[in-house]
Amino acid sequence: MIGSVRKKGATWSYRIDLGVINQIECSGYKTKKEATTAMHEAIYNYTGGP
């Protein structure tokens, strides 16, 4: 599972690739660190943990 963080206007967003077509995108984070942390948590929750 691959994720990326990018800046959209004044806020940061993350995108997680779930396969060839499916993606999850969430935006509205004030800092890159917040977006990265949220992305890692989303990947952890989506995969079911360790």
PyMOL Python script that loads the backbone (N, CA, C, O; Angstrom):
from pymol import cmd

cmd.read_pdbstr("""\
ATOM      1  N   MET A   1       0.856  -1.166   0.000  1.00  0.00           N
ATOM      2  CA  MET A   1       0.000   0.000   0.000  1.00  0.00           C
ATOM      3  C   MET A   1       0.904   1.232   0.000  1.00  0.00           C
ATOM      4  O   MET A   1       1.824   1.338   0.812  1.00  0.00           O
ATOM      5  N   ILE A   2       0.637   2.145  -0.905  1.00  0.00           N
ATOM      6  CA  ILE A   2       1.476   3.321  -1.074  1.00  0.00           C
ATOM      7  C   ILE A   2       0.667   4.561  -0.723  1.00  0.00           C
ATOM      8  O   ILE A   2      -0.495   4.683  -1.110  1.00  0.00           O
ATOM      9  N   GLY A   3       1.281   5.475   0.008  1.00  0.00           N
ATOM     10  CA  GLY A   3       0.634   6.733   0.351  1.00  0.00           C
ATOM     11  C   GLY A   3       1.520   7.908  -0.011  1.00  0.00           C
ATOM     12  O   GLY A   3       2.741   7.782  -0.106  1.00  0.00           O
ATOM     13  N   SER A   4       0.882   9.057  -0.212  1.00  0.00           N
ATOM     14  CA  SER A   4       1.641  10.261  -0.531  1.00  0.00           C
ATOM     15  C   SER A   4       0.985  11.456   0.138  1.00  0.00           C
ATOM     16  O   SER A   4      -0.217  11.459   0.405  1.00  0.00           O
ATOM     17  N   VAL A   5       1.797  12.470   0.401  1.00  0.00           N
ATOM     18  CA  VAL A   5       1.332  13.706   1.027  1.00  0.00           C
ATOM     19  C   VAL A   5       1.654  14.845   0.078  1.00  0.00           C
ATOM     20  O   VAL A   5       2.741  14.897  -0.497  1.00  0.00           O
ATOM     21  N   ARG A   6       0.697  15.767  -0.086  1.00  0.00           N
ATOM     22  CA  ARG A   6       0.941  16.916  -0.964  1.00  0.00           C
ATOM     23  C   ARG A   6       0.187  18.127  -0.447  1.00  0.00           C
ATOM     24  O   ARG A   6      -0.729  18.015   0.367  1.00  0.00           O
ATOM     25  N   LYS A   7       0.592  19.280  -0.937  1.00  0.00           N
ATOM     26  CA  LYS A   7      -0.037  20.531  -0.537  1.00  0.00           C
ATOM     27  C   LYS A   7      -1.089  20.919  -1.571  1.00  0.00           C
ATOM     28  O   LYS A   7      -0.818  20.950  -2.771  1.00  0.00           O
ATOM     29  N   LYS A   8      -2.295  21.213  -1.086  1.00  0.00           N
ATOM     30  CA  LYS A   8      -3.395  21.654  -1.949  1.00  0.00           C
ATOM     31  C   LYS A   8      -3.824  23.034  -1.458  1.00  0.00           C
ATOM     32  O   LYS A   8      -4.557  23.149  -0.476  1.00  0.00           O
ATOM     33  N   GLY A   9      -3.371  24.062  -2.135  1.00  0.00           N
ATOM     34  CA  GLY A   9      -3.684  25.423  -1.697  1.00  0.00           C
ATOM     35  C   GLY A   9      -2.955  25.734  -0.411  1.00  0.00           C
ATOM     36  O   GLY A   9      -1.727  25.669  -0.354  1.00  0.00           O
ATOM     37  N   ALA A  10      -3.715  26.076   0.634  1.00  0.00           N
ATOM     38  CA  ALA A  10      -3.113  26.415   1.920  1.00  0.00           C
ATOM     39  C   ALA A  10      -3.082  25.233   2.879  1.00  0.00           C
ATOM     40  O   ALA A  10      -2.534  25.349   3.975  1.00  0.00           O
ATOM     41  N   THR A  11      -3.659  24.097   2.492  1.00  0.00           N
ATOM     42  CA  THR A  11      -3.713  22.944   3.384  1.00  0.00           C
ATOM     43  C   THR A  11      -2.992  21.750   2.771  1.00  0.00           C
ATOM     44  O   THR A  11      -2.661  21.745   1.586  1.00  0.00           O
ATOM     45  N   TRP A  12      -2.758  20.744   3.599  1.00  0.00           N
ATOM     46  CA  TRP A  12      -2.080  19.524   3.182  1.00  0.00           C
ATOM     47  C   TRP A  12      -3.084  18.383   3.082  1.00  0.00           C
ATOM     48  O   TRP A  12      -4.089  18.369   3.792  1.00  0.00           O
ATOM     49  N   SER A  13      -2.811  17.437   2.206  1.00  0.00           N
ATOM     50  CA  SER A  13      -3.686  16.279   2.053  1.00  0.00           C
ATOM     51  C   SER A  13      -2.838  15.028   1.866  1.00  0.00           C
ATOM     52  O   SER A  13      -1.653  15.100   1.542  1.00  0.00           O
ATOM     53  N   TYR A  14      -3.481  13.871   2.082  1.00  0.00           N
ATOM     54  CA  TYR A  14      -2.800  12.615   1.802  1.00  0.00           C
ATOM     55  C   TYR A  14      -3.673  11.761   0.904  1.00  0.00           C
ATOM     56  O   TYR A  14      -4.895  11.909   0.871  1.00  0.00           O
ATOM     57  N   ARG A  15      -3.024  10.865   0.176  1.00  0.00           N
ATOM     58  CA  ARG A  15      -3.722   9.924  -0.701  1.00  0.00           C
ATOM     59  C   ARG A  15      -3.092   8.555  -0.512  1.00  0.00           C
ATOM     60  O   ARG A  15      -1.869   8.415  -0.514  1.00  0.00           O
ATOM     61  N   ILE A  16      -3.943   7.544  -0.347  1.00  0.00           N
ATOM     62  CA  ILE A  16      -3.490   6.167  -0.203  1.00  0.00           C
ATOM     63  C   ILE A  16      -4.000   5.386  -1.403  1.00  0.00           C
ATOM     64  O   ILE A  16      -5.194   5.411  -1.702  1.00  0.00           O
ATOM     65  N   ASP A  17      -3.102   4.694  -2.090  1.00  0.00           N
ATOM     66  CA  ASP A  17      -3.475   3.843  -3.219  1.00  0.00           C
ATOM     67  C   ASP A  17      -3.806   2.452  -2.697  1.00  0.00           C
ATOM     68  O   ASP A  17      -2.971   1.797  -2.074  1.00  0.00           O
ATOM     69  N   LEU A  18      -5.037   2.006  -2.958  1.00  0.00           N
ATOM     70  CA  LEU A  18      -5.491   0.704  -2.488  1.00  0.00           C
ATOM     71  C   LEU A  18      -5.411  -0.364  -3.570  1.00  0.00           C
ATOM     72  O   LEU A  18      -5.613  -1.547  -3.295  1.00  0.00           O
ATOM     73  N   GLY A  19      -5.127   0.034  -4.755  1.00  0.00           N
ATOM     74  CA  GLY A  19      -5.052  -0.901  -5.875  1.00  0.00           C
ATOM     75  C   GLY A  19      -4.871  -0.124  -7.154  1.00  0.00           C
ATOM     76  O   GLY A  19      -4.343   0.987  -7.149  1.00  0.00           O
ATOM     77  N   VAL A  20      -5.305  -0.705  -8.242  1.00  0.00           N
ATOM     78  CA  VAL A  20      -5.132  -0.067  -9.538  1.00  0.00           C
ATOM     79  C   VAL A  20      -6.006   1.178  -9.657  1.00  0.00           C
ATOM     80  O   VAL A  20      -5.549   2.202 -10.166  1.00  0.00           O
ATOM     81  N   ILE A  21      -7.249   1.107  -9.198  1.00  0.00           N
ATOM     82  CA  ILE A  21      -8.189   2.210  -9.366  1.00  0.00           C
ATOM     83  C   ILE A  21      -8.563   2.870  -8.038  1.00  0.00           C
ATOM     84  O   ILE A  21      -8.696   4.093  -7.977  1.00  0.00           O
ATOM     85  N   ASN A  22      -8.730   2.092  -6.992  1.00  0.00           N
ATOM     86  CA  ASN A  22      -9.243   2.605  -5.722  1.00  0.00           C
ATOM     87  C   ASN A  22      -8.207   3.429  -4.965  1.00  0.00           C
ATOM     88  O   ASN A  22      -7.040   3.054  -4.855  1.00  0.00           O
ATOM     89  N   GLN A  23      -8.677   4.576  -4.443  1.00  0.00           N
ATOM     90  CA  GLN A  23      -7.822   5.465  -3.661  1.00  0.00           C
ATOM     91  C   GLN A  23      -8.643   6.081  -2.540  1.00  0.00           C
ATOM     92  O   GLN A  23      -9.860   6.230  -2.650  1.00  0.00           O
ATOM     93  N   ILE A  24      -7.959   6.438  -1.460  1.00  0.00           N
ATOM     94  CA  ILE A  24      -8.557   7.204  -0.371  1.00  0.00           C
ATOM     95  C   ILE A  24      -7.801   8.516  -0.305  1.00  0.00           C
ATOM     96  O   ILE A  24      -6.571   8.523  -0.272  1.00  0.00           O
ATOM     97  N   GLU A  25      -8.529   9.634  -0.286  1.00  0.00           N
ATOM     98  CA  GLU A  25      -7.892  10.945  -0.169  1.00  0.00           C
ATOM     99  C   GLU A  25      -8.588  11.728   0.933  1.00  0.00           C
ATOM    100  O   GLU A  25      -9.815  11.724   1.034  1.00  0.00           O
ATOM    101  N   CYS A  26      -7.795  12.395   1.752  1.00  0.00           N
ATOM    102  CA  CYS A  26      -8.325  13.211   2.834  1.00  0.00           C
ATOM    103  C   CYS A  26      -7.487  14.488   2.905  1.00  0.00           C
ATOM    104  O   CYS A  26      -6.260  14.439   2.823  1.00  0.00           O
ATOM    105  N   SER A  27      -8.157  15.628   3.059  1.00  0.00           N
ATOM    106  CA  SER A  27      -7.439  16.902   3.057  1.00  0.00           C
ATOM    107  C   SER A  27      -7.908  17.782   4.204  1.00  0.00           C
ATOM    108  O   SER A  27      -8.854  17.453   4.921  1.00  0.00           O
ATOM    109  N   GLY A  28      -7.222  18.910   4.360  1.00  0.00           N
ATOM    110  CA  GLY A  28      -7.586  19.887   5.367  1.00  0.00           C
ATOM    111  C   GLY A  28      -6.636  19.958   6.546  1.00  0.00           C
ATOM    112  O   GLY A  28      -6.977  20.540   7.575  1.00  0.00           O
ATOM    113  N   TYR A  29      -5.452  19.379   6.420  1.00  0.00           N
ATOM    114  CA  TYR A  29      -4.474  19.403   7.503  1.00  0.00           C
ATOM    115  C   TYR A  29      -3.624  20.662   7.397  1.00  0.00           C
ATOM    116  O   TYR A  29      -3.251  21.075   6.299  1.00  0.00           O
ATOM    117  N   LYS A  30      -3.316  21.273   8.544  1.00  0.00           N
ATOM    118  CA  LYS A  30      -2.583  22.537   8.555  1.00  0.00           C
ATOM    119  C   LYS A  30      -1.100  22.359   8.254  1.00  0.00           C
ATOM    120  O   LYS A  30      -0.474  23.237   7.660  1.00  0.00           O
ATOM    121  N   THR A  31      -0.538  21.224   8.664  1.00  0.00           N
ATOM    122  CA  THR A  31       0.892  21.002   8.453  1.00  0.00           C
ATOM    123  C   THR A  31       1.135  19.671   7.746  1.00  0.00           C
ATOM    124  O   THR A  31       0.278  18.787   7.734  1.00  0.00           O
ATOM    125  N   LYS A  32       2.308  19.553   7.168  1.00  0.00           N
ATOM    126  CA  LYS A  32       2.689  18.315   6.497  1.00  0.00           C
ATOM    127  C   LYS A  32       2.808  17.178   7.508  1.00  0.00           C
ATOM    128  O   LYS A  32       2.474  16.033   7.205  1.00  0.00           O
ATOM    129  N   LYS A  33       3.282  17.495   8.702  1.00  0.00           N
ATOM    130  CA  LYS A  33       3.439  16.478   9.738  1.00  0.00           C
ATOM    131  C   LYS A  33       2.088  15.910  10.150  1.00  0.00           C
ATOM    132  O   LYS A  33       1.969  14.702  10.352  1.00  0.00           O
ATOM    133  N   GLU A  34       1.062  16.759  10.281  1.00  0.00           N
ATOM    134  CA  GLU A  34      -0.285  16.288  10.619  1.00  0.00           C
ATOM    135  C   GLU A  34      -0.819  15.356   9.538  1.00  0.00           C
ATOM    136  O   GLU A  34      -1.398  14.313   9.843  1.00  0.00           O
ATOM    137  N   ALA A  35      -0.628  15.727   8.285  1.00  0.00           N
ATOM    138  CA  ALA A  35      -1.113  14.909   7.172  1.00  0.00           C
ATOM    139  C   ALA A  35      -0.381  13.571   7.119  1.00  0.00           C
ATOM    140  O   ALA A  35      -0.997  12.535   6.865  1.00  0.00           O
ATOM    141  N   THR A  36       0.916  13.588   7.356  1.00  0.00           N
ATOM    142  CA  THR A  36       1.699  12.356   7.338  1.00  0.00           C
ATOM    143  C   THR A  36       1.276  11.426   8.466  1.00  0.00           C
ATOM    144  O   THR A  36       1.129  10.223   8.254  1.00  0.00           O
ATOM    145  N   THR A  37       1.082  11.971   9.657  1.00  0.00           N
ATOM    146  CA  THR A  37       0.642  11.172  10.795  1.00  0.00           C
ATOM    147  C   THR A  37      -0.729  10.565  10.532  1.00  0.00           C
ATOM    148  O   THR A  37      -0.949   9.386  10.811  1.00  0.00           O
ATOM    149  N   ALA A  38      -1.649  11.357  10.000  1.00  0.00           N
ATOM    150  CA  ALA A  38      -2.990  10.860   9.688  1.00  0.00           C
ATOM    151  C   ALA A  38      -2.934   9.772   8.620  1.00  0.00           C
ATOM    152  O   ALA A  38      -3.684   8.799   8.687  1.00  0.00           O
ATOM    153  N   MET A  39      -2.050   9.929   7.636  1.00  0.00           N
ATOM    154  CA  MET A  39      -1.904   8.925   6.589  1.00  0.00           C
ATOM    155  C   MET A  39      -1.416   7.605   7.175  1.00  0.00           C
ATOM    156  O   MET A  39      -1.935   6.544   6.831  1.00  0.00           O
ATOM    157  N   HIS A  40      -0.423   7.664   8.058  1.00  0.00           N
ATOM    158  CA  HIS A  40       0.096   6.447   8.669  1.00  0.00           C
ATOM    159  C   HIS A  40      -0.976   5.764   9.519  1.00  0.00           C
ATOM    160  O   HIS A  40      -1.080   4.537   9.512  1.00  0.00           O
ATOM    161  N   GLU A  41      -1.770   6.543  10.247  1.00  0.00           N
ATOM    162  CA  GLU A  41      -2.856   5.977  11.047  1.00  0.00           C
ATOM    163  C   GLU A  41      -3.916   5.335  10.155  1.00  0.00           C
ATOM    164  O   GLU A  41      -4.435   4.268  10.482  1.00  0.00           O
ATOM    165  N   ALA A  42      -4.238   5.973   9.036  1.00  0.00           N
ATOM    166  CA  ALA A  42      -5.236   5.424   8.117  1.00  0.00           C
ATOM    167  C   ALA A  42      -4.745   4.110   7.506  1.00  0.00           C
ATOM    168  O   ALA A  42      -5.516   3.158   7.381  1.00  0.00           O
ATOM    169  N   ILE A  43      -3.474   4.055   7.129  1.00  0.00           N
ATOM    170  CA  ILE A  43      -2.919   2.813   6.581  1.00  0.00           C
ATOM    171  C   ILE A  43      -2.953   1.721   7.640  1.00  0.00           C
ATOM    172  O   ILE A  43      -3.310   0.581   7.342  1.00  0.00           O
ATOM    173  N   TYR A  44      -2.589   2.052   8.859  1.00  0.00           N
ATOM    174  CA  TYR A  44      -2.600   1.091   9.966  1.00  0.00           C
ATOM    175  C   TYR A  44      -4.012   0.561  10.194  1.00  0.00           C
ATOM    176  O   TYR A  44      -4.207  -0.646  10.341  1.00  0.00           O
ATOM    177  N   ASN A  45      -5.001   1.462  10.224  1.00  0.00           N
ATOM    178  CA  ASN A  45      -6.384   1.047  10.451  1.00  0.00           C
ATOM    179  C   ASN A  45      -6.937   0.245   9.275  1.00  0.00           C
ATOM    180  O   ASN A  45      -7.696  -0.703   9.480  1.00  0.00           O
ATOM    181  N   TYR A  46      -6.574   0.605   8.068  1.00  0.00           N
ATOM    182  CA  TYR A  46      -7.086  -0.086   6.888  1.00  0.00           C
ATOM    183  C   TYR A  46      -6.526  -1.501   6.773  1.00  0.00           C
ATOM    184  O   TYR A  46      -7.238  -2.424   6.378  1.00  0.00           O
ATOM    185  N   THR A  47      -5.262  -1.667   7.116  1.00  0.00           N
ATOM    186  CA  THR A  47      -4.639  -2.985   7.001  1.00  0.00           C
ATOM    187  C   THR A  47      -4.936  -3.873   8.199  1.00  0.00           C
ATOM    188  O   THR A  47      -4.622  -5.063   8.169  1.00  0.00           O
ATOM    189  N   GLY A  48      -5.528  -3.332   9.241  1.00  0.00           N
ATOM    190  CA  GLY A  48      -5.880  -4.147  10.397  1.00  0.00           C
ATOM    191  C   GLY A  48      -4.799  -4.228  11.453  1.00  0.00           C
ATOM    192  O   GLY A  48      -4.829  -5.121  12.300  1.00  0.00           O
ATOM    193  N   GLY A  49      -3.847  -3.315  11.419  1.00  0.00           N
ATOM    194  CA  GLY A  49      -2.801  -3.287  12.437  1.00  0.00           C
ATOM    195  C   GLY A  49      -1.620  -4.168  12.082  1.00  0.00           C
ATOM    196  O   GLY A  49      -1.414  -4.509  10.918  1.00  0.00           O
ATOM    197  N   PRO A  50      -0.836  -4.541  13.107  1.00  0.00           N
ATOM    198  CA  PRO A  50       0.396  -5.297  12.854  1.00  0.00           C
ATOM    199  C   PRO A  50       0.148  -6.710  12.381  1.00  0.00           C
ATOM    200  O   PRO A  50       1.097  -7.453  12.132  1.00  0.00           O
TER     201      PRO A  50
END
""", "prot")
cmd.dss("prot")
cmd.show_as("cartoon", "prot")
cmd.util.cbc("prot")
cmd.orient("prot")
